[in-house]
Amino acid sequence: MKVRATQAIMECLLEQGVDTVFGYPGGSILNLYDELYNYQDKIHHYLTAHEQGAAHAADGYARSTGKVGVCFATSGPGATNLTTGIATAYYDSSPVVFITCNVTEELLGKDSFQEVDITGIAMPITKATYLVREAQTIPDVMREAFAVAASGRPGPVLIDFLKNVTALNVEIDYEPLPKQKHIEEGRLAALNARMGWGIRTPEPNLEDVDKLVSWIKEAKKPFIICGGGVVRGRAHKEFTRFAEKMDAPVAITLMGGGGFPGDHPLATGMIGMHGSQASNIACDTCDLLIAVGCRFSDRVALDPRSFASQARIVQIDIDRAEIDKNVKTDHHIIGDAKKVLELLNKRIGRYNHSGWKAEVFSHDTHVPVKESDHMTPDQVLRTICSKVPKDTFVATDVGQHQMWSIQHFHFTYPGQLLTSGGFGTMGFGLGAALGAKVGNPDKLVLHMTGDGCFRMNGQEMATESHYDIPVITVVFDNRTLGMVRQWQNLIYHKRFSQTDLDFAPDFVKLAEAYGLKGARVENLEELAAAMDEAIAWGHGYVIDCKIDTDEMVRPMVGGGSPITNFMLT
């Protein structure tokens, strides 16, 4: 049947089950927004304060729901404002389809007003980019983009439509297709061969699986790392069963939060730069290390040469490109974490490693509580944890508050923790929290941030207020760029260059200016009362927690050092 090109775009979104879009309009994308007007009863659009906020909201929606997020932006600065959000999604393997519109064909390549080669810019930070010059290709491109974003190792995809392609008088032939028939088998194979990440999930090699089974039988000191691939693959149940059958201690990476219960008796806490003593020492002394969905980033394997030097290292990952990229392994299995773990669980028996566990858990799995005469991050988080349900979603920005939050919250299911691990994006948290709340309206959503991060994308309080999206923001207000100051304290001889934030705004008044409520707290009694009020009120709320400027994240291992060389304990 004949439909408008813009109508075909909307119908393809509906084919994919899309009912939520985050975005910001502009001249080049107006044709698409005009069509969206006809679909406002089917597709709910959230207008954010900034394109970066829209990108993070679509990302948070995707991570928390397991669906593909969708984000709209116009050409030029609108498109380039997305790039930080695109890169954030890319490095954390989050499936988001970004849709932009560019200038018309005759203006392309002439440095026209608000023209930019966004497909070229985004190429290194996406799984795929598409520049749509022919209207008739819209259905194929849309269907392929969603398949690429969601399949294999997930990730962002960008589609850029020329404005003449979306002109209101342009019609194309369009026939709706069942989702499972969107890409023909031959085209699927060609696409899979063309793409490094692929859109087909590789089938695990059974000989590789059996080899690991034999190594598990031989191991006396096995240790497991739960990485982000467990979360993305929704393999948490299979992973927990695997760990319990092996009776092996489990460390959790920053991106692995929610892949294995943080309060499980086998959990040793986080691993790496700010990992627990138990996790880092176990990694250094184990004889078999099995990393599931973990790419051994420089925040985990700080010194690749000495990392797990006494162990056989086994890496299980869906992306062949990650194998041996950062740490040389002794064995690997390529495949989806859920499928590989299912195969392993069928083949391994039940083991008892009580002696090894006693050795591992003789070291701290958490940060020791230190008494203080002022409110500490530890006290703040213990108070908050006592007030919120266990299934609360937690979105963080990046820095000290991020590490403190992940050390204290015990995440139990995928998508419960929303944080920028690979790219380390300050300003990620509020947009991600809004996206998570939109996708999970029945869950409590916390936004944990620092005063530096909150100043970056705090304007999204306008979005929070306008759409009445109830998120509770907790600001760790130490009047400094805390993590940078910590490095300056420990490494740069206390030369505090450009890290003071004593000119920060009054966050309570700022929240009130956006129509939210706020409270400034300086002790635990005030914090407890503010949390009670925020939960009961059921709308956006900001709690400004005053903490000491020189609070530090403990433990800490210096970059490039062996994992057990703690600068702080």
C-alpha positions in Angstrom: 0.0 0.0 0.0 1.1 3.6 -0.6 1.9 5.6 2.6 3.8 8.8 3.3 7.5 8.2 4.0 7.2 9.6 7.4 4.2 7.4 8.1 6.3 4.4 7.1 8.8 5.4 9.8 6.1 5.5 12.4 4.6 2.3 11.3 8.0 0.6 11.5 8.4 1.9 15.0 5.1 0.3 15.9 6.1 -2.9 14.3 9.1 -3.0 16.7 6.8 -2.5 19.7 8.0 1.1 20.3 5.6 3.2 22.3 8.1 5.6 23.9 10.5 8.0 22.3 12.8 10.7 23.8 13.9 13.6 21.8 14.2 17.3 20.8 12.8 18.7 17.5 14.4 21.1 15.0 14.1 22.3 11.5 15.5 19.3 9.6 13.4 16.8 11.6 10.1 18.8 11.5 8.5 16.5 8.9 9.0 13.5 11.2 7.6 15.5 14.2 4.6 16.6 12.1 3.9 12.9 11.4 4.4 12.1 15.1 1.4 14.4 15.8 -0.8 11.8 14.1 0.6 9.0 16.3 0.6 10.7 19.7 -2.0 8.2 21.0 0.3 5.3 20.1 3.8 6.7 20.6 4.5 8.8 23.7 7.2 11.4 23.1 9.2 12.9 26.0 10.6 16.3 25.2 13.8 16.7 27.2 15.7 19.9 28.0 18.8 18.9 25.9 19.5 16.3 23.3 22.1 14.6 25.6 19.4 14.2 28.2 17.2 12.5 25.6 20.1 10.1 24.6 20.7 9.1 28.3 16.9 8.7 28.9 16.6 6.4 25.9 19.6 4.5 27.2 18.2 4.2 30.7 14.9 3.0 29.3 16.7 0.3 27.3 18.9 -0.9 30.1 16.1 -1.1 32.6 13.4 -2.7 30.4 15.5 -4.9 28.1 13.8 -3.2 25.1 15.4 -1.1 22.4 15.4 2.6 23.3 14.6 5.3 20.7 15.8 8.9 20.5 15.1 11.7 18.0 17.2 14.8 17.2 17.6 17.2 14.4 20.6 17.9 12.3 23.8 19.8 13.1 24.2 20.7 16.8 21.1 18.6 17.6 22.8 15.5 16.2 26.2 16.3 17.7 24.7 16.8 21.1 23.7 13.1 21.0 27.3 11.9 20.5 28.2 11.6 24.3 25.0 9.6 24.8 25.7 7.4 21.8 29.2 6.7 23.0 27.9 6.0 26.5 25.5 3.4 25.1 28.2 1.9 22.8 30.7 1.3 25.6 28.1 -0.3 27.8 26.4 -2.4 25.0 23.0 -0.7 25.4 20.6 -1.1 22.4 19.3 2.3 21.3 18.2 3.5 17.9 19.0 7.1 17.3 17.1 8.8 14.5 18.3 12.1 13.1 17.3 14.1 10.0 19.8 16.1 7.9 19.6 18.8 5.2 18.1 18.1 1.8 20.1 16.3 -0.9 21.0 19.4 -2.9 22.4 21.1 0.3 24.4 18.1 1.4 28.2 18.6 1.4 27.9 22.4 1.0 28.4 23.4 4.7 24.7 24.3 4.8 23.0 25.7 7.8 23.0 23.0 10.6 24.5 20.4 8.3 26.9 17.8 9.7 28.1 14.4 8.7 26.6 12.7 11.7 26.9 9.2 10.2 30.6 9.8 9.8 31.0 11.2 13.3 29.0 8.4 14.9 30.6 5.5 13.0 33.2 4.7 15.6 30.7 4.7 18.4 27.8 2.7 16.9 27.3 -0.8 15.7 26.0 0.7 12.4 25.0 4.0 10.8 22.7 4.6 7.9 22.3 7.7 5.7 18.9 7.3 4.0 18.9 9.0 0.6 16.0 6.9 -1.0 12.6 6.9 0.6 11.7 3.4 -0.6 14.5 2.0 1.5 13.0 3.2 4.8 11.3 -0.1 5.9 14.4 -2.2 5.2 16.7 0.3 7.0 14.4 0.6 10.0 13.9 -3.1 10.4 17.6 -3.8 10.0 18.6 -1.1 12.4 16.5 -2.6 15.2 17.8 -6.0 14.5 21.4 -4.8 14.6 20.8 -2.9 17.9 19.2 -5.7 19.8 21.0 -8.8 18.5 24.3 -10.3 19.2 26.2 -7.9 21.5 23.7 -5.1 21.8 24.6 -1.5 21.0 23.5 1.8 19.5 22.6 2.3 15.8 22.1 5.7 14.1 19.8 6.4 11.2 20.1 9.8 9.4 17.3 10.7 7.0 17.8 13.5 4.4 15.0 16.0 4.7 13.8 15.6 1.2 13.3 11.8 1.9 10.8 12.8 4.7 9.0 15.4 2.7 5.3 15.3 3.3 4.5 14.7 -0.4 6.8 11.7 -0.7 5.0 8.3 -0.7 6.4 4.8 -0.8 5.1 1.2 -1.0 4.9 -0.2 2.5 3.6 -3.6 3.7 3.7 -4.4 7.5 5.6 -7.5 8.3 5.7 -9.8 11.4 8.8 -9.0 13.4 10.3 -12.4 13.0 10.2 -12.0 9.2 11.7 -8.5 9.0 15.1 -9.6 7.6 15.3 -12.4 5.0 17.7 -15.2 5.7 20.1 -14.4 2.9 20.3 -10.7 3.9 20.7 -11.7 7.5 23.8 -13.8 6.6 25.3 -11.1 4.5 24.7 -8.5 7.3 26.2 -10.8 9.9 29.3 -11.4 7.7 29.7 -7.6 7.2 29.5 -6.6 10.8 32.2 -7.2 13.4 29.7 -7.6 16.2 27.2 -9.5 14.1 23.5 -9.7 14.6 23.5 -13.5 15.0 24.4 -14.9 18.4 27.3 -17.4 17.8 26.5 -20.9 19.0 29.0 -22.1 21.7 31.5 -24.8 20.6 30.7 -27.8 22.7 34.3 -28.9 22.8 35.2 -25.6 24.3 32.5 -26.0 26.9 33.6 -29.6 27.8 37.2 -28.4 28.1 36.1 -25.8 30.8 34.1 -28.6 32.5 37.3 -30.6 32.9 39.2 -27.6 34.2 36.4 -27.0 36.8 36.8 -30.6 38.0 40.6 -30.0 38.5 40.3 -26.6 40.2 41.0 -26.3 43.9 40.6 -22.5 44.1 38.0 -21.4 41.4 36.9 -17.8 41.2 34.2 -16.3 39.0 33.8 -12.7 37.7 30.2 -11.5 36.8 30.5 -9.0 34.0 28.1 -6.8 32.1 27.4 -9.5 29.6 25.5 -11.4 32.3 23.3 -8.4 32.8 22.8 -7.6 29.0 22.0 -11.3 28.3 19.6 -11.5 31.2 21.5 -14.5 32.4 21.4 -13.8 36.1 19.5 -17.0 37.0 21.8 -19.2 35.1 24.9 -17.4 36.5 23.7 -17.8 40.1 23.0 -21.5 39.6 26.5 -21.9 38.0 28.2 -20.2 41.0 26.2 -22.2 43.5 27.0 -25.5 41.8 30.7 -24.6 41.6 30.6 -23.3 45.2 33.0 -20.6 44.1 33.4 -17.0 45.2 32.1 -14.4 42.8 33.4 -10.9 42.1 31.1 -8.4 40.4 32.3 -5.8 37.9 30.9 -2.3 37.8 28.7 -3.3 34.8 27.9 -6.6 36.3 25.7 -5.1 39.1 22.4 -7.0 39.0 23.9 -10.1 37.3 24.5 -11.8 40.7 22.9 -10.8 44.0 25.3 -8.5 45.9 24.2 -9.9 49.2 24.7 -13.6 48.1 26.9 -15.6 50.5 29.3 -16.2 47.5 29.6 -12.5 46.6 33.0 -10.9 47.3 32.0 -7.5 46.2 33.4 -5.3 43.4 36.7 -6.1 41.7 39.4 -3.8 40.3 40.5 -0.3 41.1 38.0 0.1 43.8 37.4 -3.6 44.4 37.2 -5.2 47.8 40.2 -6.8 49.4 38.5 -10.2 49.1 37.8 -9.8 45.4 41.3 -8.6 44.4 43.2 -11.0 46.6 41.1 -13.9 45.4 41.8 -12.9 41.8 45.5 -12.9 42.6 45.6 -16.3 44.3 42.9 -18.4 42.5 43.9 -21.3 40.2 41.0 -21.0 37.8 39.4 -17.6 36.9 36.2 -17.7 34.9 35.1 -14.3 33.6 31.6 -14.3 32.2 30.7 -11.3 30.0 33.7 -9.3 31.2 36.1 -7.6 28.8 38.9 -7.0 31.4 38.9 -3.2 31.1 41.7 -1.2 32.6 39.5 -0.6 35.7 39.4 -4.3 36.3 42.7 -5.6 35.0 44.8 -2.6 36.0 48.1 -4.4 35.2 47.2 -7.1 32.6 50.6 -8.8 32.9 50.2 -9.6 36.6 46.4 -10.1 36.5 45.4 -13.6 37.9 48.9 -14.7 37.2 48.5 -18.0 39.1 45.4 -19.0 37.4 44.1 -20.5 34.2 42.1 -17.6 32.8 38.9 -18.5 30.9 36.8 -15.8 29.2 33.2 -16.3 28.1 31.9 -13.6 25.8 29.5 -13.0 22.9 32.0 -10.8 21.1 35.0 -12.5 19.6 36.8 -9.2 19.4 37.0 -9.0 23.2 38.9 -12.2 23.5 42.5 -11.6 24.4 42.1 -7.9 23.7 43.1 -6.8 27.2 44.2 -9.9 29.1 45.7 -13.0 27.5 43.5 -16.0 28.2 44.2 -19.7 28.5 40.8 -20.7 27.1 37.7 -19.0 25.8 34.1 -19.7 24.8 32.3 -17.5 22.3 28.6 -17.3 22.8 25.7 -15.7 24.6 26.2 -15.9 28.4 22.8 -17.5 29.0 23.3 -20.2 26.5 26.9 -21.0 27.6 25.9 -21.1 31.3 22.9 -23.4 30.5 25.3 -25.8 28.8 27.8 -25.7 31.7 25.1 -26.2 34.3 24.0 -29.4 32.6 27.5 -30.7 32.6 29.0 -29.8 35.9 28.4 -31.5 39.3 28.2 -29.9 42.7 31.4 -29.0 44.4 32.5 -28.0 47.9 35.2 -25.5 48.2 34.8 -24.6 51.8 38.5 -24.3 52.6 39.1 -21.9 49.6 36.0 -19.9 50.6 37.2 -19.5 54.1 40.5 -18.2 52.8 38.8 -15.7 50.5 36.2 -14.5 53.0 38.8 -13.9 55.7 39.4 -10.7 53.8 37.0 -7.8 53.7 34.2 -8.0 51.1 33.1 -4.4 51.9 34.5 -1.1 53.2 35.1 -1.2 57.0 32.8 1.3 58.8 34.8 4.1 60.3 33.3 6.2 63.1 33.0 9.9 62.4 31.6 13.0 64.1 30.2 14.2 60.7 27.8 12.6 58.2 29.8 10.1 56.0 28.9 8.6 52.6 28.7 5.2 54.4 26.1 6.6 56.8 24.2 8.3 54.1 23.9 5.1 52.0 23.0 2.9 55.0 20.2 5.3 55.9 18.9 5.4 52.3 19.1 1.6 51.9 17.0 1.2 55.1 14.3 3.3 53.6 13.8 2.0 50.1 12.5 -1.4 48.7 15.1 -4.0 47.6 13.9 -3.7 44.0 14.6 0.0 43.8 16.3 1.1 40.6 19.5 3.1 41.1 20.9 5.4 38.4 24.3 7.0 39.1 26.5 9.6 37.5 30.2 9.1 37.6 32.7 9.6 40.4 33.0 9.0 44.1 29.2 8.8 44.7 29.1 6.1 41.9 31.6 3.9 43.7 30.0 4.5 47.1 26.6 3.6 45.8 27.7 0.4 44.1 29.6 -0.7 47.2 26.5 -0.3 49.4 23.5 -1.2 47.3 22.9 -4.9 46.7 21.5 -5.3 43.2 19.6 -8.4 42.5 18.4 -8.3 38.9 19.5 -7.0 35.5 18.7 -3.4 34.8 18.4 -2.4 38.4 21.7 -0.5 38.3 22.1 2.1 35.6 25.6 3.6 35.5 28.1 4.7 32.8 31.0 2.2 33.2 32.9 2.2 29.9 32.7 5.8 29.0 32.4 7.3 32.5 29.9 10.0 31.5 29.2 12.7 34.1 25.6 13.9 33.6 24.4 10.4 32.7 22.4 9.7 35.8 19.3 12.0 35.7 18.4 11.3 32.1 18.9 7.5 32.7 16.8 7.7 35.9 13.9 9.4 34.0 14.1 6.8 31.2 14.1 4.0 33.8 11.0 5.4 35.6 9.1 5.9 32.3 9.8 2.2 31.5 9.1 1.0 35.0 6.5 3.2 36.5 5.8 0.9 39.5 9.4 0.9 40.7 11.1 3.4 43.0 13.9 5.1 41.1 16.9 6.8 42.9 19.3 9.1 41.1 22.6 9.2 43.0 24.9 12.0 42.0 27.6 14.4 43.0 27.5 18.2 42.9 29.8 18.3 39.9 27.8 15.8 37.9 24.4 17.4 38.8 25.5 20.7 37.5 26.0 19.1 34.1 22.5 17.8 33.3 20.4 19.1 36.1 18.3 21.0 33.6 16.5 17.7 33.0 14.6 18.5 36.2 12.5 20.5 33.8 11.6 17.2 32.1 11.1 15.5 35.4 8.7 18.2 36.5 6.7 18.7 33.3 5.9 15.0 32.9 5.7 14.4 36.6 8.3 11.6 36.6 8.9 10.9 40.3 12.7 10.4 40.7 14.5 11.0 44.0 17.9 12.7 43.5 20.5 12.4 46.2 23.4 14.8 45.8 26.7 13.9 47.6 27.6 17.6 48.0 31.3 17.9 49.0 31.9 21.1 47.1 34.5 19.6 44.9 35.1 17.3 41.9 35.6 14.5 44.4 37.3 11.7 42.5 39.6 14.1 40.8 40.5 15.7 44.2 41.1 12.2 45.5 43.7 11.6 42.8 45.2 15.0 43.5 45.3 14.1 47.2 47.1 10.8 46.7 49.1 11.3 43.5 49.5 15.0 42.8 50.9 16.1 46.2 47.6 17.9 47.2 47.9 20.4 44.3 44.2 21.0 44.0 44.0 22.5 40.6 40.6 23.6 39.4 38.6 21.1 41.4 36.8 23.4 43.9 33.1 23.8 43.4 32.4 26.2 46.2 30.4 28.4 43.7 27.9 25.6 43.1 24.2 26.6 43.0 21.7 26.1 45.9 20.3 22.8 44.8 17.2 23.0 46.9 16.2 26.4 45.5 17.1 25.1 42.0 14.8 22.1 42.5 12.0 24.4 43.7 12.5 26.6 40.7 11.7 23.6 38.5 8.6 22.8 40.5 10.2 20.0 42.6 10.7 19.7 46.3 14.1 19.7 48.0 15.8 19.4 51.3 19.3 20.2 52.6 20.5 17.7 55.2 23.5 17.8 57.5 22.8 14.8 59.8 21.2 11.4 59.6 18.0 12.5 61.3 17.4 15.1 58.7 18.3 12.6 55.9 15.8 10.0 57.3 13.1 12.6 57.5 13.8 13.9 53.9 13.7 10.3 52.5 10.4 9.6 54.2 8.9 12.9 52.8 10.3 12.2 49.3 8.9 8.7 49.1 5.5 9.7 50.5 5.2 12.8 48.2 5.5 10.7 45.0 6.9 13.5 42.8 10.4 14.7 41.9 12.6 15.4 45.0 16.2 16.5 45.5 18.1 15.8 48.7 21.3 17.8 49.1 23.6 15.9 51.5 26.5 17.9 52.9 29.6 15.7 53.3 33.3 16.4 54.0 35.4 17.6 51.1 38.1 15.1 51.7 36.0 11.9 51.9 37.6 9.2 49.7 36.6 6.0 48.0 38.2 3.0 49.7 39.8 0.6 48.7 41.8 2.0 45.8 44.5 0.5 43.6 46.5 2.9 41.4 46.1 2.7 37.7 48.5 0.3 36.1 49.4 -1.4 39.4 48.9 -5.1 40.4 45.4 -5.6 41.6 46.6 -6.2 45.2 48.7 -3.1 45.5 46.2 -1.1 47.6 46.9 2.7 48.0 43.9 2.9 50.3 42.2 0.1 52.3 
